[in-house]
Amino acid sequence: MRNVLAKVNKANGEMVAAAIRTIFAQPDTGAVAEQFERIIATLEPQFPEVTAMLVDAHDDLLAFSAFPIEHGERSGRPTRSNGCIARSSAAPTSSACFPTTKPSTVSSPP
């Protein structure tokens, strides 16, 4: 996608990216192939370089459609581990994610 968008000016970049993403949103292999052809036909007049790149990458772009649908499903939710939401920060913000253990006795300096 980065290589394709490098061939398009910023004003058209989001439109081209959105059009290409529709290929990946199709429910089955036949619909993926049809949408690919539609996008090629739509983009060809204005973006011939982009369509040439897409046609060259046809097999690689559409390879995902050969996999069972279960392989592509995403819940959109964060990964959960032991009932806790995984956090991206290094320090946890809540001790609820860790098993409850008896606190160790730490002596404070006099």
C-alpha atoms as one frame of an Amber mdcrd trajectory, in Angstrom:
protein
   0.000   0.000   0.000   2.875   2.333   0.804   4.354   1.849  -2.667   1.002
   2.513  -4.317   0.369   5.655  -2.297   3.823   6.945  -3.239   2.555   7.122
  -6.846  -0.531   9.172  -5.918  -0.729  12.757  -4.686  -1.926  13.291  -1.126
  -5.291  14.666  -2.225  -6.158  11.338  -3.886  -4.293   9.036  -1.516  -7.158
   8.279   0.860  -9.572   7.606  -1.999  -7.156   5.191  -3.670  -6.396   3.444
  -0.378 -10.112   3.120   0.439 -10.809   1.691  -3.008  -8.056  -0.907  -2.623
  -9.237  -1.846   0.886 -12.654  -2.770  -0.546 -10.954  -5.713  -2.256 -10.094
  -7.201   1.130 -13.593  -6.659   2.539 -15.336  -9.060   0.160 -17.092 -12.152
   1.553 -15.733 -14.822  -0.809 -13.120 -15.580  -3.446 -15.391 -14.769  -6.384
 -16.368 -11.408  -4.947 -12.706 -10.607  -4.251 -11.772 -11.253  -7.880 -14.732
  -9.206  -9.170 -13.933  -6.293  -6.867 -10.280  -6.388  -7.921 -11.348  -6.054
 -11.564 -13.754  -3.209 -10.697 -11.038  -1.309  -8.840  -8.599  -1.775 -11.720
 -11.202  -0.446 -14.180 -12.023   2.488 -11.896  -8.438   3.548 -11.207  -6.965
   2.882 -14.674  -7.922   6.167 -16.377  -6.579   8.424 -13.639  -3.840   6.255
 -12.078  -2.314   3.953 -14.718   0.887   3.482 -12.686  -1.114   2.321  -9.674
  -3.177  -0.120 -11.697  -0.015  -1.533 -13.276   1.379  -2.145  -9.780  -1.850
  -3.818  -8.665  -2.002  -6.039 -11.753   1.650  -7.047 -11.257   0.891  -7.956
  -7.648  -2.419  -9.699  -8.457  -1.466 -13.150  -7.154   0.101 -11.782  -3.981
  -2.779  -9.391  -3.304  -5.483 -11.998  -3.727  -3.684 -14.875  -2.002  -5.617
 -14.188   1.215  -8.877 -15.216  -0.458  -7.693 -18.842  -0.664  -7.573 -19.150
   3.125 -10.617 -20.225   5.143 -12.594 -17.297   6.534 -11.674 -18.238  10.118
  -8.059 -17.242   9.386  -9.038 -13.671   8.616 -11.485 -13.023  11.425 -10.554
 -10.331  13.874 -12.574  -9.298  16.834 -11.231  -5.753  16.972 -10.846  -6.140
  20.704  -7.584  -6.076  22.612  -5.939  -9.382  23.424  -7.021 -10.698  26.781
  -4.854 -12.687  29.114  -6.175 -14.099  32.386  -9.190 -11.836  32.116  -7.105
  -8.693  31.764  -6.711  -6.347  28.849  -3.163  -6.342  27.552  -1.576  -2.947
  27.939   1.045  -1.393  25.744   2.766   0.499  28.528   5.617  -1.096  30.407
   4.191  -0.425  33.859   0.824  -1.904  34.782  -1.834   0.546  35.900  -3.806
  -1.964  37.893  -2.868  -4.891  40.060  -6.096  -6.635  39.026  -4.250  -8.356
  36.200  -1.915 -10.191  38.486  -2.705 -13.112  40.720  -3.532 -12.116  44.239
  -0.692 -13.039  46.524   0.122 -12.157  50.055   2.281  -9.009  50.050   5.850
  -9.609  51.065   7.053  -7.973  54.223   9.359  -5.129  53.339  11.008  -3.287
  56.133  11.314   0.419  55.711  14.468   2.227  56.714  14.423   3.686  60.228
